[in-house]
Amino acid sequence: MKTDYEPLFQVRAETGISAPPDVVYAIVTDLSRSGEWSPECTGGKWITGIPGTVGAIFQGDNRREMDVVAWAPVVRGTWSTTCEVVAAEPGRIFSWAMRDSSGRRQDSVWTYEFTGAGDGGCRLVHRFRMGAPTEGIRSITAGLTPADRRRFFADWSGKLADDLATTLARIKTVIETSGTGPESGTPR
């Protein structure tokens, strides 16, 4: 198992997009569109708070195929999670933390970071970091041997890295094929 000082998961992906940061931010933070780019999140809805602001809570709806790290005892099919926005600066950063079944924020944070590019476009970074094990990770790893725990963390890290890269590639395609580039100035 990992040490107290090393995150369980820490992955990132990055891409350039031909649209300004504020336009990319507005599209990416529209939860109803998540299914267009996420390999697992099919959408979501705001539950409490002002949508898209720090402290707002949303429900994310998800779907995972049976063959994803097929040997591990992870959730399959459809499920929902609740998340709390922990950073929201339009055109700069949007982060949310997963909440446990009691509604407490967990040390499991997803982030988009937006930086302007010299060509009028945007550099988009997508990060995931999990420090302490979440309620779900504790459940998944409870019955695993030490060797299988190590295998799970390695396999799941690879899955997360692939998911982040896939998400960014899809966001780039959605934005660049929808006429939201620097020349148009606004999303459609």
MARDO-575316 format. One record per residue: x, y, z of N, C-alpha, C, O in turn; residue number from 1; residue in three letters. Coordinates in Angstrom, 2 decimals. Example, Ala and Ser with C-alpha at 12.3 -4.5 7.8 and 13.67 -1.06 7.14 Angstrom:
<pts>
nu, nv, nw, cau, cav, caw, cu, cv, cw, ou, ov, ow, pos, code
13.19, -5.69, 7.80, 12.30, -4.50, 7.80, 13.20, -3.30, 7.80, 14.24, -3.32, 8.46, 1, ALA
12.85, -2.25, 7.08, 13.67, -1.06, 7.14, 12.90, 0.03, 7.87, 13.41, 1.14, 8.04, 2, SER
</pts>
This chain:
<pts>
nu, nv, nw, cau, cav, caw, cu, cv, cw, ou, ov, ow, pos, code
0.85, -1.18, 0.00, 0.00, 0.00, 0.00, 0.89, 1.24, 0.00, 2.04, 1.18, 0.42, 1, MET
0.35, 2.34, -0.47, 1.10, 3.58, -0.56, 1.34, 4.16, 0.84, 0.66, 3.80, 1.80, 2, LYS
2.33, 5.06, 0.94, 2.63, 5.71, 2.21, 1.64, 6.84, 2.47, 0.87, 7.21, 1.58, 3, THR
1.66, 7.39, 3.68, 0.80, 8.51, 4.03, 1.15, 9.77, 3.24, 0.31, 10.66, 3.10, 4, ASP
2.36, 9.85, 2.72, 2.83, 11.06, 2.06, 2.69, 11.01, 0.54, 2.91, 12.01, -0.14, 5, TYR
2.33, 9.91, 0.02, 2.22, 9.73, -1.43, 0.75, 9.54, -1.81, 0.09, 8.67, -1.24, 6, GLU
0.24, 10.33, -2.74, -1.16, 10.13, -3.13, -1.37, 8.72, -3.69, -0.47, 8.13, -4.28, 7, PRO
-2.57, 8.19, -3.49, -2.90, 6.89, -4.07, -2.93, 6.99, -5.58, -2.45, 6.10, -6.29, 8, LEU
-3.51, 8.10, -6.07, -3.58, 8.33, -7.51, -3.25, 9.79, -7.76, -3.69, 10.68, -7.04, 9, PHE
-2.45, 10.02, -8.79, -2.15, 11.38, -9.23, -1.83, 11.30, -10.71, -0.73, 10.91, -11.11, 10, GLN
-2.81, 11.70, -11.53, -2.65, 11.61, -12.98, -3.07, 12.92, -13.62, -3.84, 13.70, -13.04, 11, VAL
-2.55, 13.17, -14.81, -2.89, 14.40, -15.54, -2.76, 14.16, -17.03, -2.02, 13.28, -17.48, 12, ARG
-3.51, 14.95, -17.78, -3.41, 14.97, -19.24, -3.54, 16.42, -19.66, -4.07, 17.25, -18.92, 13, ALA
-3.06, 16.73, -20.86, -3.03, 18.11, -21.33, -3.22, 18.14, -22.83, -2.75, 17.24, -23.54, 14, GLU
-3.91, 19.18, -23.32, -4.08, 19.36, -24.75, -4.28, 20.84, -25.07, -4.62, 21.64, -24.20, 15, THR
-4.06, 21.19, -26.32, -4.37, 22.53, -26.80, -5.70, 22.49, -27.52, -6.02, 21.53, -28.21, 16, GLY
-6.49, 23.56, -27.35, -7.81, 23.66, -27.99, -7.91, 25.01, -28.67, -7.50, 26.03, -28.11, 17, ILE
-8.45, 25.03, -29.87, -8.59, 26.26, -30.64, -9.85, 27.02, -30.24, -10.76, 27.21, -31.05, 18, SER
-9.89, 27.43, -29.00, -10.97, 28.28, -28.47, -10.42, 28.95, -27.21, -9.57, 28.37, -26.54, 19, ALA
-10.89, 30.14, -26.88, -10.39, 30.84, -25.71, -10.77, 30.13, -24.39, -11.77, 29.41, -24.34, 20, PRO
-9.98, 30.35, -23.34, -10.24, 29.68, -22.06, -11.65, 29.87, -21.52, -12.22, 28.92, -20.99, 21, PRO
-12.24, 31.06, -21.63, -13.58, 31.28, -21.09, -14.63, 30.47, -21.84, -15.61, 30.02, -21.24, 22, ASP
-14.44, 30.28, -23.14, -15.36, 29.47, -23.94, -15.22, 28.00, -23.56, -16.22, 27.31, -23.37, 23, VAL
-13.99, 27.51, -23.44, -13.75, 26.11, -23.06, -14.32, 25.86, -21.67, -14.96, 24.84, -21.43, 24, VAL
-14.09, 26.79, -20.75, -14.60, 26.68, -19.39, -16.12, 26.53, -19.39, -16.66, 25.64, -18.73, 25, TYR
-16.81, 27.39, -20.12, -18.28, 27.36, -20.15, -18.80, 26.02, -20.68, -19.81, 25.51, -20.19, 26, ALA
-18.13, 25.46, -21.64, -18.57, 24.18, -22.21, -18.27, 23.03, -21.26, -19.14, 22.19, -21.00, 27, ILE
-17.05, 22.98, -20.75, -16.62, 21.86, -19.90, -17.41, 21.80, -18.58, -17.64, 20.72, -18.05, 28, VAL
-17.81, 22.95, -18.06, -18.52, 22.97, -16.79, -20.04, 22.80, -16.94, -20.77, 22.88, -15.96, 29, THR
-20.51, 22.57, -18.16, -21.92, 22.28, -18.40, -22.12, 20.78, -18.18, -21.89, 19.97, -19.09, 30, ASP
-22.55, 20.41, -16.97, -22.65, 19.00, -16.59, -23.53, 18.18, -17.52, -23.28, 16.99, -17.73, 31, LEU
-24.53, 18.80, -18.08, -25.43, 18.06, -18.96, -24.72, 17.53, -20.20, -25.21, 16.61, -20.85, 32, SER
-23.56, 18.10, -20.53, -22.83, 17.68, -21.73, -21.72, 16.67, -21.44, -21.06, 16.21, -22.38, 33, ARG
-21.50, 16.30, -20.19, -20.38, 15.42, -19.83, -20.33, 14.13, -20.63, -19.24, 13.63, -20.92, 34, SER
-21.47, 13.59, -20.97, -21.51, 12.35, -21.73, -20.91, 12.47, -23.12, -20.59, 11.46, -23.74, 35, GLY
-20.75, 13.70, -23.61, -20.13, 13.90, -24.92, -18.65, 13.62, -24.90, -18.06, 13.32, -25.94, 36, GLU
-18.00, 13.70, -23.72, -16.55, 13.53, -23.69, -16.04, 12.55, -22.64, -14.94, 12.02, -22.79, 37, TRP
-16.79, 12.30, -21.61, -16.28, 11.42, -20.55, -16.49, 9.95, -20.87, -17.56, 9.57, -21.35, 38, SER
-15.47, 9.11, -20.61, -15.66, 7.67, -20.80, -16.63, 7.05, -19.80, -17.17, 5.98, -20.05, 39, PRO
-16.87, 7.73, -18.65, -17.77, 7.17, -17.64, -18.93, 8.08, -17.26, -20.05, 7.60, -17.09, 40, GLU
-18.70, 9.36, -17.12, -19.77, 10.26, -16.69, -20.72, 10.52, -17.86, -20.30, 10.97, -18.93, 41, CYS
-21.99, 10.22, -17.65, -22.97, 10.38, -18.71, -23.75, 11.70, -18.59, -24.53, 12.04, -19.48, 42, THR
-23.52, 12.42, -17.50, -24.21, 13.69, -17.29, -24.34, 13.95, -15.80, -23.71, 13.28, -14.98, 43, GLY
-25.14, 14.92, -15.48, -25.33, 15.24, -14.07, -26.33, 16.35, -13.90, -26.86, 16.91, -14.86, 44, GLY
-26.58, 16.67, -12.62, -27.50, 17.76, -12.32, -27.05, 18.42, -11.02, -26.47, 17.78, -10.14, 45, LYS
-27.34, 19.69, -10.92, -27.02, 20.44, -9.71, -28.07, 20.12, -8.66, -29.27, 20.09, -8.95, 46, TRP
-27.60, 19.88, -7.43, -28.51, 19.51, -6.34, -28.74, 20.69, -5.40, -29.88, 21.01, -5.05, 47, ILE
-27.64, 21.34, -4.98, -27.75, 22.49, -4.09, -26.73, 23.55, -4.47, -25.74, 23.26, -5.15, 48, THR
-26.97, 24.76, -4.03, -26.05, 25.84, -4.29, -26.26, 26.45, -5.67, -27.08, 25.99, -6.46, 49, GLY
-25.49, 27.50, -5.93, -25.53, 28.16, -7.23, -24.68, 27.33, -8.18, -23.48, 27.17, -7.95, 50, ILE
-25.27, 26.79, -9.26, -24.52, 25.93, -10.18, -23.17, 26.51, -10.59, -23.07, 27.68, -10.96, 51, PRO
-22.15, 25.67, -10.51, -20.81, 26.05, -10.97, -20.01, 26.90, -10.01, -18.93, 27.36, -10.37, 52, GLY
-20.51, 27.12, -8.79, -19.79, 27.94, -7.83, -19.26, 27.08, -6.68, -19.76, 25.99, -6.43, 53, THR
-18.23, 27.59, -6.01, -17.65, 26.86, -4.88, -18.74, 26.57, -3.85, -19.50, 27.46, -3.46, 54, VAL
-18.79, 25.32, -3.42, -19.77, 24.87, -2.44, -20.99, 24.24, -3.05, -21.73, 23.54, -2.35, 55, GLY
-21.24, 24.45, -4.34, -22.40, 23.84, -5.00, -22.18, 22.33, -5.07, -21.06, 21.85, -5.23, 56, ALA
-23.28, 21.60, -4.94, -23.24, 20.13, -4.97, -23.92, 19.65, -6.24, -24.99, 20.15, -6.62, 57, ILE
-23.30, 18.67, -6.90, -23.95, 18.08, -8.06, -23.92, 16.57, -7.97, -23.08, 15.97, -7.30, 58, PHE
-24.85, 15.98, -8.68, -24.90, 14.53, -8.82, -24.34, 14.19, -10.19, -24.81, 14.71, -11.20, 59, GLN
-23.34, 13.33, -10.22, -22.79, 12.85, -11.47, -23.35, 11.47, -11.76, -23.31, 10.59, -10.90, 60, GLY
-23.87, 11.27, -12.96, -24.39, 9.97, -13.37, -23.32, 9.29, -14.21, -22.72, 9.90, -15.09, 61, ASP
-23.08, 8.02, -13.92, -21.94, 7.31, -14.50, -22.34, 5.94, -15.03, -23.36, 5.36, -14.64, 62, ASN
-21.50, 5.45, -15.93, -21.67, 4.10, -16.47, -20.30, 3.51, -16.76, -19.46, 4.15, -17.39, 63, ARG
-20.08, 2.29, -16.28, -18.80, 1.61, -16.52, -19.08, 0.25, -17.13, -19.94, -0.50, -16.68, 64, ARG
-18.32, -0.05, -18.18, -18.44, -1.34, -18.86, -17.86, -2.47, -18.02, -17.08, -2.23, -17.10, 65, GLU
-18.24, -3.67, -18.33, -17.81, -4.86, -17.58, -16.32, -5.16, -17.75, -15.71, -5.76, -16.87, 66, MET
-15.73, -4.74, -18.88, -14.35, -5.12, -19.16, -13.30, -4.13, -18.60, -12.11, -4.33, -18.81, 67, ASP
-13.73, -3.09, -17.90, -12.80, -2.11, -17.35, -12.15, -2.69, -16.10, -12.82, -2.91, -15.09, 68, VAL
-10.83, -2.94, -16.18, -10.09, -3.61, -15.09, -10.97, -4.75, -14.57, -11.35, -4.80, -13.40, 69, VAL
-11.28, -5.66, -15.49, -12.30, -6.68, -15.30, -12.10, -7.56, -14.06, -13.07, -8.05, -13.49, 70, ALA
-10.86, -7.77, -13.64, -10.60, -8.65, -12.51, -10.91, -7.99, -11.16, -11.10, -8.68, -10.17, 71, TRP
-10.97, -6.66, -11.12, -11.13, -5.94, -9.85, -12.60, -5.81, -9.46, -13.47, -5.70, -10.33, 72, ALA
-12.88, -5.81, -8.16, -14.26, -5.70, -7.68, -14.75, -4.24, -7.64, -15.01, -3.70, -6.56, 73, PRO
-14.86, -3.62, -8.81, -15.30, -2.23, -8.89, -16.76, -2.17, -9.34, -17.31, -3.17, -9.82, 74, VAL
-17.38, -1.02, -9.18, -18.76, -0.81, -9.60, -18.85, -0.98, -11.12, -18.02, -0.46, -11.86, 75, VAL
-19.85, -1.71, -11.56, -20.12, -1.91, -12.98, -21.53, -1.41, -13.29, -22.36, -1.28, -12.39, 76, ARG
-21.79, -1.15, -14.54, -23.12, -0.68, -14.91, -23.27, 0.80, -14.60, -22.34, 1.58, -14.81, 77, GLY
-24.44, 1.18, -14.07, -24.71, 2.60, -13.81, -24.74, 2.88, -12.31, -25.11, 2.01, -11.51, 78, THR
-24.33, 4.09, -11.94, -24.37, 4.55, -10.56, -24.24, 6.07, -10.56, -23.90, 6.68, -11.58, 79, TRP
-24.52, 6.66, -9.42, -24.39, 8.11, -9.27, -23.47, 8.43, -8.11, -23.33, 7.64, -7.17, 80, SER
-22.84, 9.58, -8.19, -22.00, 10.09, -7.11, -22.43, 11.51, -6.81, -23.06, 12.17, -7.64, 81, THR
-22.10, 11.99, -5.62, -22.30, 13.41, -5.35, -20.93, 14.05, -5.17, -20.01, 13.46, -4.61, 82, THR
-20.84, 15.26, -5.67, -19.57, 15.98, -5.69, -19.80, 17.42, -5.26, -20.89, 17.96, -5.42, 83, CYS
-18.74, 18.02, -4.72, -18.80, 19.41, -4.27, -17.77, 20.23, -5.03, -16.60, 19.85, -5.10, 84, GLU
-18.20, 21.34, -5.58, -17.27, 22.23, -6.28, -16.34, 22.86, -5.24, -16.81, 23.46, -4.27, 85, VAL
-15.03, 22.72, -5.46, -14.04, 23.27, -4.51, -13.22, 24.41, -5.10, -12.52, 25.10, -4.37, 86, VAL
-13.30, 24.61, -6.41, -12.64, 25.76, -7.06, -13.42, 26.06, -8.34, -13.74, 25.16, -9.11, 87, ALA
-13.70, 27.34, -8.55, -14.46, 27.75, -9.74, -14.09, 29.18, -10.09, -14.66, 30.13, -9.57, 88, ALA
-13.12, 29.31, -10.99, -12.70, 30.62, -11.48, -12.82, 30.56, -13.00, -11.96, 30.01, -13.68, 89, GLU
-13.91, 31.14, -13.55, -14.14, 31.05, -14.99, -12.91, 31.40, -15.83, -12.25, 32.42, -15.63, 90, PRO
-12.63, 30.49, -16.77, -11.49, 30.67, -17.65, -10.16, 30.28, -17.03, -9.13, 30.37, -17.69, 91, GLY
-10.15, 29.84, -15.76, -8.89, 29.49, -15.08, -8.88, 28.08, -14.48, -8.02, 27.28, -14.82, 92, ARG
-9.86, 27.78, -13.58, -9.84, 26.49, -12.89, -11.25, 26.08, -12.48, -12.07, 26.91, -12.09, 93, ILE
-11.51, 24.78, -12.57, -12.75, 24.20, -12.08, -12.40, 22.86, -11.45, -11.86, 21.98, -12.13, 94, PHE
-12.70, 22.70, -10.15, -12.38, 21.46, -9.42, -13.57, 21.02, -8.59, -14.36, 21.83, -8.10, 95, SER
-13.69, 19.70, -8.45, -14.72, 19.16, -7.58, -14.16, 17.97, -6.82, -13.30, 17.24, -7.31, 96, TRP
-14.68, 17.80, -5.59, -14.28, 16.70, -4.72, -15.44, 15.72, -4.60, -16.60, 16.12, -4.50, 97, ALA
-15.12, 14.45, -4.62, -16.12, 13.41, -4.41, -16.56, 13.47, -2.95, -15.78, 13.78, -2.06, 98, MET
-17.83, 13.16, -2.72, -18.37, 13.11, -1.37, -18.67, 11.66, -1.01, -18.99, 10.85, -1.88, 99, ARG
-18.57, 11.34, 0.28, -18.89, 9.98, 0.71, -20.39, 9.84, 0.94, -21.15, 10.79, 0.72, 100, ASP
-20.82, 8.66, 1.37, -22.25, 8.39, 1.53, -22.88, 9.23, 2.64, -24.11, 9.33, 2.71, 101, SER
-22.07, 9.83, 3.50, -22.58, 10.73, 4.54, -22.53, 12.19, 4.11, -22.91, 13.07, 4.87, 102, SER
-22.06, 12.45, 2.89, -21.99, 13.81, 2.38, -20.73, 14.56, 2.72, -20.64, 15.77, 2.50, 103, GLY
-19.73, 13.86, 3.27, -18.46, 14.51, 3.59, -17.55, 14.51, 2.37, -17.49, 13.54, 1.61, 104, ARG
-16.85, 15.63, 2.21, -15.88, 15.76, 1.12, -14.74, 14.76, 1.35, -14.24, 14.62, 2.46, 105, ARG
-14.34, 14.07, 0.28, -13.23, 13.13, 0.34, -11.99, 13.72, -0.34, -12.09, 14.70, -1.08, 106, GLN
-10.85, 13.12, -0.07, -9.58, 13.57, -0.66, -9.43, 12.96, -2.06, -8.49, 12.23, -2.34, 107, ASP
-10.42, 13.29, -2.91, -10.51, 12.75, -4.27, -11.00, 13.89, -5.15, -12.20, 14.16, -5.21, 108, SER
-10.07, 14.55, -5.84, -10.38, 15.80, -6.53, -10.06, 15.71, -8.03, -8.98, 15.29, -8.43, 109, VAL
-11.05, 16.12, -8.82, -10.93, 16.22, -10.27, -10.81, 17.69, -10.62, -11.53, 18.52, -10.06, 110, TRP
-9.92, 18.04, -11.55, -9.67, 19.44, -11.88, -9.48, 19.64, -13.37, -8.88, 18.82, -14.07, 111, THR
-10.03, 20.77, -13.85, -9.69, 21.29, -15.17, -8.99, 22.62, -14.93, -9.46, 23.44, -14.15, 112, TYR
-7.85, 22.83, -15.61, -7.14, 24.10, -15.56, -7.05, 24.65, -16.98, -6.75, 23.91, -17.92, 113, GLU
-7.31, 25.95, -17.13, -7.39, 26.61, -18.42, -6.34, 27.72, -18.48, -6.26, 28.54, -17.57, 114, PHE
-5.54, 27.73, -19.53, -4.54, 28.77, -19.73, -4.64, 29.27, -21.17, -4.74, 28.47, -22.10, 115, THR
-4.60, 30.58, -21.33, -4.64, 31.14, -22.67, -3.38, 30.80, -23.45, -2.29, 30.74, -22.89, 116, GLY
-3.56, 30.56, -24.73, -2.43, 30.29, -25.61, -2.25, 31.51, -26.52, -3.20, 32.24, -26.78, 117, ALA
-1.04, 31.72, -27.00, -0.72, 32.87, -27.83, -1.54, 32.98, -29.11, -1.64, 34.06, -29.68, 118, GLY
-2.12, 31.89, -29.55, -2.88, 31.89, -30.80, -4.37, 32.18, -30.59, -5.17, 32.03, -31.51, 119, ASP
-4.74, 32.58, -29.38, -6.14, 32.82, -29.07, -6.86, 31.59, -28.57, -8.04, 31.63, -28.24, 120, GLY
-6.12, 30.48, -28.50, -6.70, 29.23, -28.03, -6.48, 29.03, -26.54, -6.27, 29.98, -25.79, 121, GLY
-6.54, 27.79, -26.14, -6.48, 27.43, -24.72, -5.64, 26.18, -24.52, -5.68, 25.26, -25.34, 122, CYS
-4.89, 26.17, -23.46, -4.21, 24.96, -23.00, -5.08, 24.40, -21.89, -5.30, 25.08, -20.89, 123, ARG
-5.59, 23.19, -22.05, -6.48, 22.57, -21.07, -5.76, 21.40, -20.40, -5.29, 20.48, -21.07, 124, LEU
-5.68, 21.45, -19.08, -5.09, 20.38, -18.28, -6.22, 19.74, -17.47, -7.04, 20.44, -16.88, 125, VAL
-6.24, 18.43, -17.46, -7.22, 17.68, -16.66, -6.42, 16.85, -15.66, -5.53, 16.09, -16.04, 126, HIS
-6.75, 17.00, -14.37, -6.03, 16.29, -13.31, -6.99, 15.49, -12.44, -8.16, 15.83, -12.28, 127, ARG
-6.45, 14.42, -11.88, -7.15, 13.70, -10.82, -6.12, 13.36, -9.75, -5.02, 12.89, -10.04, 128, PHE
-6.51, 13.62, -8.50, -5.65, 13.30, -7.36, -6.50, 12.71, -6.26, -7.54, 13.26, -5.88, 129, ARG
-6.06, 11.58, -5.75, -6.67, 10.98, -4.56, -5.56, 10.78, -3.55, -4.61, 10.03, -3.78, 130, MET
-5.70, 11.44, -2.42, -4.73, 11.28, -1.33, -5.12, 10.09, -0.48, -4.72, 8.96, -0.75, 131, GLY
-5.90, 10.34, 0.54, -6.39, 9.26, 1.42, -7.41, 8.42, 0.65, -8.13, 8.94, -0.21, 132, ALA
-7.48, 7.13, 0.96, -8.45, 6.28, 0.26, -9.88, 6.76, 0.51, -10.24, 7.11, 1.64, 133, PRO
-10.67, 6.76, -0.53, -12.08, 7.11, -0.41, -12.85, 5.92, 0.15, -12.33, 4.81, 0.28, 134, THR
-14.09, 6.17, 0.46, -14.99, 5.12, 0.90, -15.02, 3.97, -0.13, -14.96, 2.80, 0.24, 135, GLU
-15.11, 4.33, -1.40, -15.15, 3.32, -2.46, -13.87, 2.52, -2.58, -13.91, 1.30, -2.74, 136, GLY
-12.73, 3.20, -2.51, -11.44, 2.50, -2.62, -11.24, 1.56, -1.43, -10.74, 0.45, -1.59, 137, ILE
-11.63, 2.00, -0.25, -11.53, 1.11, 0.92, -12.36, -0.15, 0.71, -11.93, -1.25, 1.07, 138, ARG
-13.55, 0.02, 0.14, -14.42, -1.12, -0.13, -13.81, -2.05, -1.18, -13.83, -3.27, -1.03, 139, SER
-13.28, -1.47, -2.25, -12.69, -2.27, -3.33, -11.49, -3.07, -2.84, -11.35, -4.24, -3.19, 140, ILE
-10.64, -2.45, -2.05, -9.38, -3.10, -1.66, -9.48, -3.93, -0.39, -8.53, -4.64, -0.05, 141, THR
-10.59, -3.87, 0.33, -10.72, -4.56, 1.62, -10.41, -6.05, 1.53, -9.73, -6.59, 2.42, 142, ALA
-10.88, -6.72, 0.51, -10.68, -8.16, 0.41, -9.50, -8.58, -0.45, -9.30, -9.77, -0.69, 143, GLY
-8.71, -7.61, -0.93, -7.58, -7.94, -1.81, -6.33, -8.28, -1.00, -6.10, -7.76, 0.08, 144, LEU
-5.55, -9.17, -1.56, -4.24, -9.47, -0.97, -3.33, -8.27, -1.21, -3.64, -7.43, -2.06, 145, THR
-2.20, -8.16, -0.48, -1.28, -7.06, -0.74, -0.82, -7.01, -2.21, -0.71, -5.93, -2.79, 146, PRO
-0.57, -8.17, -2.80, -0.14, -8.19, -4.21, -1.25, -7.69, -5.13, -0.99, -6.94, -6.07, 147, ALA
-2.50, -8.09, -4.86, -3.62, -7.63, -5.68, -3.90, -6.15, -5.46, -4.33, -5.46, -6.38, 148, ASP
-3.67, -5.64, -4.24, -3.82, -4.20, -4.00, -2.84, -3.43, -4.87, -3.20, -2.44, -5.50, 149, ARG
-1.57, -3.88, -4.89, -0.57, -3.21, -5.74, -0.98, -3.28, -7.20, -0.87, -2.29, -7.93, 150, ARG
-1.45, -4.43, -7.63, -1.91, -4.60, -9.01, -3.09, -3.66, -9.30, -3.14, -3.02, -10.35, 151, ARG
-4.03, -3.58, -8.36, -5.18, -2.70, -8.55, -4.74, -1.25, -8.72, -5.18, -0.58, -9.65, 152, PHE
-3.87, -0.76, -7.83, -3.44, 0.64, -7.92, -2.71, 0.91, -9.24, -2.89, 1.97, -9.83, 153, PHE
-1.91, -0.03, -9.70, -1.22, 0.14, -10.98, -2.21, 0.12, -12.14, -2.17, 0.98, -13.02, 154, ALA
-3.11, -0.87, -12.16, -4.08, -0.99, -13.24, -5.04, 0.20, -13.25, -5.38, 0.72, -14.32, 155, ASP
-5.49, 0.62, -12.07, -6.45, 1.72, -12.01, -5.78, 3.04, -12.39, -6.42, 3.90, -13.01, 156, TRP
-4.52, 3.22, -12.03, -3.79, 4.42, -12.45, -3.72, 4.49, -13.97, -3.90, 5.56, -14.56, 157, SER
-3.46, 3.37, -14.61, -3.44, 3.32, -16.07, -4.79, 3.63, -16.67, -4.88, 4.36, -17.67, 158, GLY
-5.84, 3.09, -16.08, -7.21, 3.36, -16.54, -7.52, 4.84, -16.40, -8.09, 5.43, -17.32, 159, LYS
-7.17, 5.44, -15.27, -7.42, 6.87, -15.06, -6.67, 7.73, -16.08, -7.24, 8.67, -16.63, 160, LEU
-5.41, 7.41, -16.32, -4.62, 8.17, -17.29, -5.26, 8.09, -18.68, -5.34, 9.09, -19.39, 161, ALA
-5.70, 6.90, -19.07, -6.38, 6.73, -20.36, -7.68, 7.53, -20.41, -7.99, 8.17, -21.42, 162, ASP
-8.45, 7.51, -19.30, -9.71, 8.24, -19.25, -9.49, 9.75, -19.40, -10.23, 10.42, -20.12, 163, ASP
-8.47, 10.29, -18.71, -8.21, 11.72, -18.81, -7.81, 12.10, -20.23, -8.29, 13.10, -20.77, 164, LEU
-6.95, 11.31, -20.84, -6.52, 11.60, -22.22, -7.70, 11.50, -23.19, -7.84, 12.34, -24.08, 165, ALA
-8.53, 10.49, -23.02, -9.72, 10.33, -23.86, -10.67, 11.52, -23.69, -11.19, 12.05, -24.67, 166, THR
-10.88, 11.92, -22.44, -11.76, 13.06, -22.16, -11.28, 14.30, -22.88, -12.07, 14.99, -23.53, 167, THR
-9.99, 14.61, -22.77, -9.47, 15.81, -23.42, -9.55, 15.73, -24.94, -9.87, 16.72, -25.59, 168, LEU
-9.26, 14.58, -25.49, -9.35, 14.43, -26.95, -10.79, 14.66, -27.42, -11.01, 15.28, -28.46, 169, ALA
-11.76, 14.15, -26.66, -13.16, 14.34, -27.04, -13.60, 15.79, -26.86, -14.32, 16.32, -27.70, 170, ARG
-13.17, 16.44, -25.77, -13.49, 17.86, -25.57, -12.95, 18.67, -26.73, -13.65, 19.52, -27.28, 171, ILE
-11.70, 18.41, -27.09, -11.08, 19.12, -28.21, -11.91, 18.96, -29.48, -12.18, 19.94, -30.18, 172, LYS
-12.31, 17.75, -29.78, -13.11, 17.48, -30.98, -14.46, 18.19, -30.91, -14.87, 18.83, -31.88, 173, THR
-15.15, 18.08, -29.77, -16.45, 18.72, -29.62, -16.34, 20.23, -29.85, -17.14, 20.80, -30.59, 174, VAL
-15.36, 20.85, -29.22, -15.23, 22.31, -29.32, -14.77, 22.75, -30.71, -15.32, 23.69, -31.28, 175, ILE
-13.77, 22.07, -31.23, -13.20, 22.51, -32.51, -14.09, 22.20, -33.70, -13.91, 22.79, -34.76, 176, GLU
-15.03, 21.29, -33.56, -15.94, 21.00, -34.67, -17.29, 21.68, -34.51, -18.19, 21.50, -35.33, 177, THR
-17.44, 22.48, -33.42, -18.73, 23.14, -33.19, -18.68, 24.64, -33.46, -19.65, 25.35, -33.18, 178, SER
-17.56, 25.13, -33.99, -17.47, 26.54, -34.31, -17.27, 27.44, -33.12, -17.78, 28.56, -33.09, 179, GLY
-16.52, 26.98, -32.11, -16.28, 27.80, -30.93, -14.85, 28.30, -30.86, -14.39, 28.73, -29.80, 180, THR
-14.14, 28.25, -31.97, -12.74, 28.69, -32.01, -12.59, 30.20, -31.85, -13.59, 30.91, -31.77, 181, GLY
-11.35, 30.69, -31.81, -11.09, 32.11, -31.60, -11.77, 33.01, -32.63, -12.12, 34.15, -32.32, 182, PRO
-11.94, 32.51, -33.84, -12.55, 33.33, -34.88, -14.05, 33.55, -34.64, -14.61, 34.53, -35.12, 183, GLU
-14.70, 32.64, -33.91, -16.13, 32.80, -33.69, -16.43, 33.59, -32.43, -17.44, 34.29, -32.36, 184, SER
-15.55, 33.49, -31.43, -15.68, 34.30, -30.22, -16.66, 33.79, -29.18, -16.48, 34.07, -28.00, 185, GLY
-17.68, 33.07, -29.56, -18.65, 32.60, -28.58, -19.06, 31.16, -28.90, -19.00, 30.73, -30.05, 186, THR
-19.48, 30.42, -27.85, -19.94, 29.06, -28.10, -21.31, 29.08, -28.79, -22.08, 30.03, -28.64, 187, PRO
-21.58, 28.04, -29.52, -22.89, 27.92, -30.18, -23.83, 27.12, -29.31, -24.98, 26.91, -29.69, 188, ARG
</pts>
